[in-house]
Amino acid sequence: MLICVDTHIVRNPADEQVSVAVETFKLLSDTTRLRILWALLHGEHSVNELATHVGANPAAVSQHLAKLRLVRLVSVRRDGTRAFYAAENDHVRHLLEQALFHVDHVTGGAHGDESADSQASGG
């Protein structure tokens, strides 16, 4: 049976879109940054809380957060002298969940398992 696939590209992404997407994926290719973002999907955290959670020193976590803010993956809220970080929006959640779901798919993981679904949704 011959399957025809429509290969007509309706619209190419703009050069700037491609460039920002590449930078975003480069930033997500770091284990610590990915773990920081995953933690932030579950609520606001201070630098020290994130450092404890991901097992890194606060200065390094602060540098990672600065990079993540540049591509608007994280937002910051100030309360006096303290800063609290959170995932910028639901797009960040979807990006991480899809990346991890893809890994499960490729590695034959448990992406169909209820426990994996509840972990991905924060439950």
Secondary structure, 3 states (H helix, E strand, C coil): CCCCCCCCCCCCCCHHHHHHHHHHHHHHCCHHHHHHHHHHCCCCECHHHHHHHHCCCHHHHHHHHHHHHHCCCEEEEEECCEEEEEECCHHHHHHHHHHHHHHHHHHCCCCCCHHHHHHHCCC
